[in-house]
Amino acid sequence: MASRGGAADRTIMTGGAARPSMAQQGSDGGGVVKARQLTQLHSQLARLSANLADTENLLRMTSVQAEAMRGLGSWHGGLFMAASKVLGEESVKEQAQPQGGSRP
């Protein structure tokens, strides 16, 4: 059975890796711990900055693609309206021919 409440048994889980708690590192000295934490924060900040730059580029690209999709939508809408007009006129002509007989 594991002992409870002992400082030697405490670990902190962060990012999938177990790190000893502050209570275990009392003999290391505060400066070493602080330096390591600052180094980790610096690397996380660099990663965050790179991810933000990637996100900015992706958003810019998405904006350009959205404008292109808008143009394509307008173009297709025009094609559908033209096709509807042509097919509608043909339908009217076909319906008029049987009623009026043969016209020259």
N, CA, C and O atoms as a GROMACS GRO file, in nm:
protein
  416
    1MET      N    1   0.084  -0.118   0.000
    1MET     CA    2   0.000   0.000   0.000
    1MET      C    3   0.089   0.124   0.000
    1MET      O    4   0.184   0.131   0.077
    2ALA      N    5   0.057   0.220  -0.086
    2ALA     CA    6   0.138   0.342  -0.098
    2ALA      C    7   0.112   0.433   0.021
    2ALA      O    8   0.002   0.439   0.075
    3SER      N    9   0.218   0.503   0.059
    3SER     CA   10   0.203   0.596   0.170
    3SER      C   11   0.132   0.720   0.122
    3SER      O   12   0.144   0.759   0.006
    4ARG      N   13   0.056   0.783   0.211
    4ARG     CA   14  -0.019   0.904   0.176
    4ARG      C   15   0.040   1.023   0.249
    4ARG      O   16   0.087   1.014   0.363
    5GLY      N   17   0.037   1.136   0.178
    5GLY     CA   18   0.078   1.260   0.242
    5GLY      C   19   0.226   1.286   0.239
    5GLY      O   20   0.269   1.394   0.279
    6GLY      N   21   0.307   1.193   0.194
    6GLY     CA   22   0.451   1.215   0.188
    6GLY      C   23   0.488   1.299   0.068
    6GLY      O   24   0.432   1.282  -0.040
    7ALA      N   25   0.580   1.391   0.086
    7ALA     CA   26   0.621   1.479  -0.022
    7ALA      C   27   0.690   1.402  -0.133
    7ALA      O   28   0.687   1.444  -0.249
    8ALA      N   29   0.754   1.290  -0.101
    8ALA     CA   30   0.826   1.213  -0.200
    8ALA      C   31   0.733   1.142  -0.296
    8ALA      O   32   0.776   1.102  -0.404
    9ASP      N   33   0.605   1.125  -0.262
    9ASP     CA   34   0.510   1.054  -0.347
    9ASP      C   35   0.433   1.147  -0.440
    9ASP      O   36   0.356   1.098  -0.524
   10ARG      N   37   0.451   1.276  -0.430
   10ARG     CA   38   0.371   1.369  -0.508
   10ARG      C   39   0.437   1.394  -0.644
   10ARG      O   40   0.556   1.422  -0.654
   11THR      N   41   0.354   1.383  -0.748
   11THR     CA   42   0.399   1.420  -0.882
   11THR      C   43   0.287   1.497  -0.949
   11THR      O   44   0.170   1.480  -0.915
   12ILE      N   45   0.324   1.580  -1.041
   12ILE     CA   46   0.227   1.662  -1.114
   12ILE      C   47   0.228   1.614  -1.259
   12ILE      O   48   0.334   1.601  -1.320
   13MET      N   49   0.107   1.588  -1.313
   13MET     CA   50   0.096   1.543  -1.452
   13MET      C   51   0.067   1.665  -1.540
   13MET      O   52  -0.036   1.731  -1.523
   14THR      N   53   0.157   1.696  -1.632
   14THR     CA   54   0.134   1.804  -1.727
   14THR      C   55   0.182   1.759  -1.863
   14THR      O   56   0.296   1.714  -1.878
   15GLY      N   57   0.096   1.772  -1.962
   15GLY     CA   58   0.136   1.739  -2.098
   15GLY      C   59   0.171   1.594  -2.117
   15GLY      O   60   0.250   1.562  -2.207
   16GLY      N   61   0.117   1.505  -2.038
   16GLY     CA   62   0.141   1.363  -2.053
   16GLY      C   63   0.268   1.314  -1.984
   16GLY      O   64   0.294   1.194  -1.982
   17ALA      N   65   0.349   1.402  -1.927
   17ALA     CA   66   0.472   1.362  -1.860
   17ALA      C   67   0.462   1.397  -1.712
   17ALA      O   68   0.413   1.503  -1.675
   18ALA      N   69   0.509   1.306  -1.629
   18ALA     CA   70   0.505   1.330  -1.485
   18ALA      C   71   0.628   1.412  -1.445
   18ALA      O   72   0.740   1.381  -1.484
   19ARG      N   73   0.604   1.518  -1.368
   19ARG     CA   74   0.713   1.599  -1.316
   19ARG      C   75   0.703   1.600  -1.164
   19ARG      O   76   0.593   1.602  -1.109
   20PRO      N   77   0.813   1.600  -1.099
   20PRO     CA   78   0.808   1.608  -0.952
   20PRO      C   79   0.748   1.740  -0.908
   20PRO      O   80   0.767   1.842  -0.975
   21SER      N   81   0.678   1.739  -0.797
   21SER     CA   82   0.616   1.861  -0.746
   21SER      C   83   0.723   1.953  -0.687
   21SER      O   84   0.840   1.915  -0.674
   22MET      N   85   0.680   2.073  -0.652
   22MET     CA   86   0.772   2.170  -0.593
   22MET      C   87   0.828   2.120  -0.460
   22MET      O   88   0.940   2.156  -0.424
   23ALA      N   89   0.751   2.040  -0.389
   23ALA     CA   90   0.798   1.991  -0.259
   23ALA      C   91   0.919   1.902  -0.275
   23ALA      O   92   1.007   1.902  -0.188
   24GLN      N   93   0.926   1.826  -0.382
   24GLN     CA   94   1.040   1.737  -0.404
   24GLN      C   95   1.164   1.815  -0.445
   24GLN      O   96   1.276   1.770  -0.420
   25GLN      N   97   1.147   1.929  -0.506
   25GLN     CA   98   1.260   2.002  -0.561
   25GLN      C   99   1.315   2.106  -0.465
   25GLN      O  100   1.386   2.197  -0.508
   26GLY      N  101   1.284   2.096  -0.341
   26GLY     CA  102   1.332   2.193  -0.244
   26GLY      C  103   1.483   2.200  -0.238
   26GLY      O  104   1.539   2.307  -0.214
   27SER      N  105   1.551   2.088  -0.259
   27SER     CA  106   1.697   2.087  -0.251
   27SER      C  107   1.762   2.140  -0.378
   27SER      O  108   1.880   2.174  -0.377
   28ASP      N  109   1.687   2.148  -0.489
   28ASP     CA  110   1.743   2.196  -0.615
   28ASP      C  111   1.772   2.346  -0.611
   28ASP      O  112   1.863   2.393  -0.679
   29GLY      N  113   1.698   2.418  -0.534
   29GLY     CA  114   1.714   2.563  -0.530
   29GLY      C  115   1.609   2.630  -0.617
   29GLY      O  116   1.572   2.578  -0.723
   30GLY      N  117   1.562   2.745  -0.571
   30GLY     CA  118   1.456   2.815  -0.642
   30GLY      C  119   1.498   2.869  -0.777
   30GLY      O  120   1.417   2.875  -0.869
   31GLY      N  121   1.624   2.908  -0.790
   31GLY     CA  122   1.671   2.966  -0.916
   31GLY      C  123   1.670   2.867  -1.030
   31GLY      O  124   1.638   2.902  -1.144
   32VAL      N  125   1.706   2.742  -1.001
   32VAL     CA  126   1.710   2.639  -1.105
   32VAL      C  127   1.569   2.609  -1.154
   32VAL      O  128   1.545   2.597  -1.274
   33VAL      N  129   1.476   2.597  -1.059
   33VAL     CA  130   1.337   2.568  -1.093
   33VAL      C  131   1.279   2.682  -1.176
   33VAL      O  132   1.212   2.660  -1.276
   34LYS      N  133   1.306   2.804  -1.132
   34LYS     CA  134   1.254   2.921  -1.203
   34LYS      C  135   1.312   2.929  -1.343
   34LYS      O  136   1.240   2.961  -1.438
   35ALA      N  137   1.440   2.901  -1.358
   35ALA     CA  138   1.504   2.905  -1.489
   35ALA      C  139   1.443   2.800  -1.582
   35ALA      O  140   1.418   2.827  -1.699
   36ARG      N  141   1.420   2.681  -1.528
   36ARG     CA  142   1.359   2.574  -1.609
   36ARG      C  143   1.217   2.612  -1.651
   36ARG      O  144   1.178   2.590  -1.765
   37GLN      N  145   1.141   2.670  -1.558
   37GLN     CA  146   1.005   2.711  -1.590
   37GLN      C  147   1.004   2.823  -1.695
   37GLN      O  148   0.920   2.823  -1.785
   38LEU      N  149   1.096   2.916  -1.682
   38LEU     CA  150   1.105   3.024  -1.781
   38LEU      C  151   1.144   2.970  -1.918
   38LEU      O  152   1.095   3.017  -2.021
   39THR      N  153   1.232   2.870  -1.920
   39THR     CA  154   1.270   2.808  -2.047
   39THR      C  155   1.151   2.738  -2.110
   39THR      O  156   1.130   2.748  -2.231
   40GLN      N  157   1.072   2.668  -2.029
   40GLN     CA  158   0.953   2.601  -2.080
   40GLN      C  159   0.851   2.702  -2.130
   40GLN      O  160   0.790   2.683  -2.236
   41LEU      N  161   0.832   2.810  -2.056
   41LEU     CA  162   0.740   2.914  -2.099
   41LEU      C  163   0.786   2.978  -2.230
   41LEU      O  164   0.705   3.007  -2.318
   42HIS      N  165   0.917   2.998  -2.242
   42HIS     CA  166   0.970   3.056  -2.365
   42HIS      C  167   0.945   2.964  -2.484
   42HIS      O  168   0.906   3.011  -2.591
   43SER      N  169   0.967   2.834  -2.467
   43SER     CA  170   0.943   2.741  -2.578
   43SER      C  171   0.794   2.733  -2.611
   43SER      O  172   0.758   2.723  -2.728
   44GLN      N  173   0.708   2.738  -2.510
   44GLN     CA  174   0.564   2.737  -2.535
   44GLN      C  175   0.520   2.864  -2.606
   44GLN      O  176   0.434   2.860  -2.695
   45LEU      N  177   0.579   2.977  -2.568
   45LEU     CA  178   0.546   3.104  -2.634
   45LEU      C  179   0.592   3.102  -2.779
   45LEU      O  180   0.521   3.152  -2.867
   46ALA      N  181   0.708   3.046  -2.805
   46ALA     CA  182   0.757   3.036  -2.943
   46ALA      C  183   0.665   2.947  -3.027
   46ALA      O  184   0.634   2.979  -3.142
   47ARG      N  185   0.621   2.835  -2.968
   47ARG     CA  186   0.529   2.745  -3.038
   47ARG      C  187   0.395   2.814  -3.064
   47ARG      O  188   0.337   2.801  -3.172
   48LEU      N  189   0.346   2.886  -2.963
   48LEU     CA  190   0.219   2.959  -2.977
   48LEU      C  191   0.230   3.066  -3.086
   48LEU      O  192   0.138   3.084  -3.166
   49SER      N  193   0.342   3.136  -3.089
   49SER     CA  194   0.362   3.240  -3.189
   49SER      C  195   0.366   3.180  -3.330
   49SER      O  196   0.308   3.236  -3.423
   50ALA      N  197   0.433   3.066  -3.345
   50ALA     CA  198   0.437   2.999  -3.475
   50ALA      C  199   0.299   2.952  -3.517
   50ALA      O  200   0.261   2.965  -3.633
   51ASN      N  201   0.223   2.897  -3.422
   51ASN     CA  202   0.087   2.851  -3.453
   51ASN      C  203  -0.003   2.967  -3.490
   51ASN      O  204  -0.087   2.954  -3.580
   52LEU      N  205   0.013   3.081  -3.423
   52LEU     CA  206  -0.066   3.200  -3.458
   52LEU      C  207  -0.032   3.250  -3.598
   52LEU      O  208  -0.120   3.294  -3.672
   53ALA      N  209   0.095   3.246  -3.634
   53ALA     CA  210   0.135   3.287  -3.768
   53ALA      C  211   0.075   3.193  -3.872
   53ALA      O  212   0.027   3.239  -3.977
   54ASP      N  213   0.076   3.063  -3.845
   54ASP     CA  214   0.013   2.966  -3.936
   54ASP      C  215  -0.136   2.993  -3.949
   54ASP      O  216  -0.191   2.989  -4.059
   55THR      N  217  -0.201   3.020  -3.836
   55THR     CA  218  -0.345   3.048  -3.838
   55THR      C  219  -0.375   3.174  -3.918
   55THR      O  220  -0.472   3.178  -3.994
   56GLU      N  221  -0.292   3.276  -3.902
   56GLU     CA  222  -0.311   3.400  -3.978
   56GLU      C  223  -0.300   3.374  -4.128
   56GLU      O  224  -0.380   3.425  -4.206
   57ASN      N  225  -0.200   3.296  -4.168
   57ASN     CA  226  -0.184   3.264  -4.310
   57ASN      C  227  -0.303   3.184  -4.362
   57ASN      O  228  -0.351   3.208  -4.473
   58LEU      N  229  -0.351   3.089  -4.283
   58LEU     CA  230  -0.466   3.008  -4.324
   58LEU      C  231  -0.592   3.093  -4.337
   58LEU      O  232  -0.671   3.073  -4.429
   59LEU      N  233  -0.611   3.187  -4.245
   59LEU     CA  234  -0.727   3.275  -4.253
   59LEU      C  235  -0.720   3.365  -4.376
   59LEU      O  236  -0.821   3.390  -4.442
   60ARG      N  237  -0.602   3.413  -4.407
   60ARG     CA  238  -0.585   3.496  -4.526
   60ARG      C  239  -0.617   3.416  -4.652
   60ARG      O  240  -0.685   3.465  -4.742
   61MET      N  241  -0.569   3.292  -4.657
   61MET     CA  242  -0.596   3.205  -4.770
   61MET      C  243  -0.745   3.172  -4.780
   61MET      O  244  -0.801   3.167  -4.889
   62THR      N  245  -0.809   3.150  -4.665
   62THR     CA  246  -0.953   3.121  -4.663
   62THR      C  247  -1.032   3.240  -4.716
   62THR      O  248  -1.131   3.222  -4.787
   63SER      N  249  -0.989   3.360  -4.682
   63SER     CA  250  -1.057   3.480  -4.730
   63SER      C  251  -1.048   3.490  -4.882
   63SER      O  252  -1.147   3.522  -4.948
   64VAL      N  253  -0.932   3.463  -4.937
   64VAL     CA  254  -0.914   3.466  -5.083
   64VAL      C  255  -1.002   3.360  -5.148
   64VAL      O  256  -1.066   3.386  -5.250
   65GLN      N  257  -1.005   3.240  -5.090
   65GLN     CA  258  -1.086   3.132  -5.146
   65GLN      C  259  -1.235   3.163  -5.135
   65GLN      O  260  -1.311   3.126  -5.224
   66ALA      N  261  -1.276   3.230  -5.029
   66ALA     CA  262  -1.418   3.266  -5.014
   66ALA      C  263  -1.459   3.364  -5.123
   66ALA      O  264  -1.569   3.354  -5.177
   67GLU      N  265  -1.372   3.459  -5.156
   67GLU     CA  266  -1.402   3.552  -5.266
   67GLU      C  267  -1.412   3.477  -5.398
   67GLU      O  268  -1.499   3.507  -5.480
   68ALA      N  269  -1.324   3.380  -5.420
   68ALA     CA  270  -1.330   3.301  -5.543
   68ALA      C  271  -1.459   3.220  -5.549
   68ALA      O  272  -1.521   3.208  -5.655
   69MET      N  273  -1.500   3.165  -5.435
   69MET     CA  274  -1.625   3.088  -5.430
   69MET      C  275  -1.745   3.179  -5.458
   69MET      O  276  -1.842   3.136  -5.521
   70ARG      N  277  -1.739   3.301  -5.413
   70ARG     CA  278  -1.846   3.397  -5.441
   70ARG      C  279  -1.858   3.421  -5.591
   70ARG      O  280  -1.968   3.423  -5.646
   71GLY      N  281  -1.744   3.439  -5.657
   71GLY     CA  282  -1.745   3.457  -5.802
   71GLY      C  283  -1.799   3.335  -5.874
   71GLY      O  284  -1.877   3.347  -5.969
   72LEU      N  285  -1.757   3.217  -5.829
   72LEU     CA  286  -1.808   3.093  -5.890
   72LEU      C  287  -1.958   3.080  -5.871
   72LEU      O  288  -2.030   3.037  -5.961
   73GLY      N  289  -2.006   3.117  -5.753
   73GLY     CA  290  -2.150   3.110  -5.726
   73GLY      C  291  -2.228   3.202  -5.817
   73GLY      O  292  -2.334   3.164  -5.868
   74SER      N  293  -2.177   3.323  -5.839
   74SER     CA  294  -2.244   3.417  -5.930
   74SER      C  295  -2.245   3.363  -6.072
   74SER      O  296  -2.346   3.372  -6.142
   75TRP      N  297  -2.134   3.308  -6.114
   75TRP     CA  298  -2.122   3.253  -6.249
   75TRP      C  299  -2.220   3.138  -6.269
   75TRP      O  300  -2.290   3.132  -6.370
   76HIS      N  301  -2.225   3.046  -6.173
   76HIS     CA  302  -2.317   2.933  -6.182
   76HIS      C  303  -2.463   2.979  -6.176
   76HIS      O  304  -2.548   2.924  -6.246
   77GLY      N  305  -2.491   3.078  -6.095
   77GLY     CA  306  -2.626   3.133  -6.090
   77GLY      C  307  -2.669   3.187  -6.225
   77GLY      O  308  -2.782   3.165  -6.268
   78GLY      N  309  -2.578   3.258  -6.292
   78GLY     CA  310  -2.607   3.309  -6.426
   78GLY      C  311  -2.633   3.196  -6.525
   78GLY      O  312  -2.724   3.205  -6.608
   79LEU      N  313  -2.552   3.090  -6.516
   79LEU     CA  314  -2.574   2.975  -6.604
   79LEU      C  315  -2.710   2.910  -6.579
   79LEU      O  316  -2.780   2.875  -6.674
   80PHE      N  317  -2.746   2.895  -6.454
   80PHE     CA  318  -2.876   2.834  -6.422
   80PHE      C  319  -2.991   2.922  -6.472
   80PHE      O  320  -3.090   2.870  -6.523
   81MET      N  321  -2.978   3.053  -6.456
   81MET     CA  322  -3.085   3.141  -6.504
   81MET      C  323  -3.096   3.135  -6.656
   81MET      O  324  -3.207   3.134  -6.710
   82ALA      N  325  -2.982   3.131  -6.726
   82ALA     CA  326  -2.985   3.122  -6.872
   82ALA      C  327  -3.045   2.989  -6.917
   82ALA      O  328  -3.126   2.984  -7.009
   83ALA      N  329  -3.004   2.880  -6.851
   83ALA     CA  330  -3.060   2.749  -6.885
   83ALA      C  331  -3.209   2.744  -6.858
   83ALA      O  332  -3.284   2.686  -6.935
   84SER      N  333  -3.252   2.804  -6.750
   84SER     CA  334  -3.394   2.807  -6.716
   84SER      C  335  -3.472   2.885  -6.821
   84SER      O  336  -3.582   2.845  -6.860
   85LYS      N  337  -3.416   2.994  -6.867
   85LYS     CA  338  -3.484   3.075  -6.969
   85LYS      C  339  -3.496   2.998  -7.100
   85LYS      O  340  -3.602   2.996  -7.161
   86VAL      N  341  -3.386   2.934  -7.142
   86VAL     CA  342  -3.386   2.858  -7.267
   86VAL      C  343  -3.483   2.740  -7.257
   86VAL      O  344  -3.565   2.720  -7.347
   87LEU      N  345  -3.475   2.664  -7.150
   87LEU     CA  346  -3.562   2.548  -7.134
   87LEU      C  347  -3.707   2.590  -7.117
   87LEU      O  348  -3.798   2.522  -7.164
   88GLY      N  349  -3.730   2.702  -7.052
   88GLY     CA  350  -3.866   2.753  -7.035
   88GLY      C  351  -3.926   2.794  -7.167
   88GLY      O  352  -4.044   2.768  -7.193
   89GLU      N  353  -3.848   2.859  -7.253
   89GLU     CA  354  -3.897   2.900  -7.386
   89GLU      C  355  -3.926   2.778  -7.472
   89GLU      O  356  -4.026   2.776  -7.544
   90GLU      N  357  -3.840   2.676  -7.465
   90GLU     CA  358  -3.864   2.554  -7.542
   90GLU      C  359  -3.990   2.485  -7.494
   90GLU      O  360  -4.068   2.432  -7.574
   91SER      N  361  -4.012   2.485  -7.365
   91SER     CA  362  -4.131   2.423  -7.309
   91SER      C  363  -4.257   2.495  -7.355
   91SER      O  364  -4.357   2.431  -7.387
   92VAL      N  365  -4.253   2.628  -7.358
   92VAL     CA  366  -4.368   2.707  -7.404
   92VAL      C  367  -4.395   2.680  -7.552
   92VAL      O  368  -4.510   2.666  -7.592
   93LYS      N  369  -4.288   2.671  -7.633
   93LYS     CA  370  -4.304   2.644  -7.776
   93LYS      C  371  -4.364   2.505  -7.798
   93LYS      O  372  -4.451   2.488  -7.884
   94GLU      N  373  -4.317   2.406  -7.721
   94GLU     CA  374  -4.369   2.269  -7.735
   94GLU      C  375  -4.516   2.263  -7.696
   94GLU      O  376  -4.593   2.190  -7.759
   95GLN      N  377  -4.556   2.337  -7.596
   95GLN     CA  378  -4.696   2.336  -7.554
   95GLN      C  379  -4.784   2.411  -7.654
   95GLN      O  380  -4.901   2.377  -7.670
   96ALA      N  381  -4.730   2.511  -7.721
   96ALA     CA  382  -4.808   2.591  -7.817
   96ALA      C  383  -4.828   2.517  -7.949
   96ALA      O  384  -4.930   2.538  -8.015
   97GLN      N  385  -4.735   2.432  -7.990
   97GLN     CA  386  -4.745   2.362  -8.118
   97GLN      C  387  -4.864   2.267  -8.124
   97GLN      O  388  -4.937   2.273  -8.223
   98PRO      N  389  -4.890   2.179  -8.028
   98PRO     CA  390  -5.004   2.089  -8.040
   98PRO      C  391  -5.137   2.163  -8.041
   98PRO      O  392  -5.232   2.117  -8.105
   99GLN      N  393  -5.147   2.276  -7.974
   99GLN     CA  394  -5.274   2.349  -7.967
   99GLN      C  395  -5.301   2.423  -8.098
   99GLN      O  396  -5.415   2.425  -8.144
  100GLY      N  397  -5.203   2.482  -8.156
  100GLY     CA  398  -5.223   2.564  -8.275
  100GLY      C  399  -5.216   2.486  -8.404
  100GLY      O  400  -5.236   2.545  -8.510
  101GLY      N  401  -5.188   2.361  -8.400
  101GLY     CA  402  -5.175   2.282  -8.522
  101GLY      C  403  -5.039   2.304  -8.584
  101GLY      O  404  -4.941   2.330  -8.514
  102SER      N  405  -5.033   2.293  -8.717
  102SER     CA  406  -4.905   2.312  -8.784
  102SER      C  407  -4.894   2.455  -8.833
  102SER      O  408  -4.980   2.503  -8.908
  103ARG      N  409  -4.793   2.521  -8.793
  103ARG     CA  410  -4.767   2.659  -8.833
  103ARG      C  411  -4.643   2.663  -8.920
  103ARG      O  412  -4.552   2.583  -8.898
  104PRO      N  413  -4.637   2.752  -9.017
  104PRO     CA  414  -4.517   2.763  -9.102
  104PRO      C  415  -4.401   2.824  -9.030
  104PRO      O  416  -4.294   2.840  -9.088
   0.00000   0.00000   0.00000
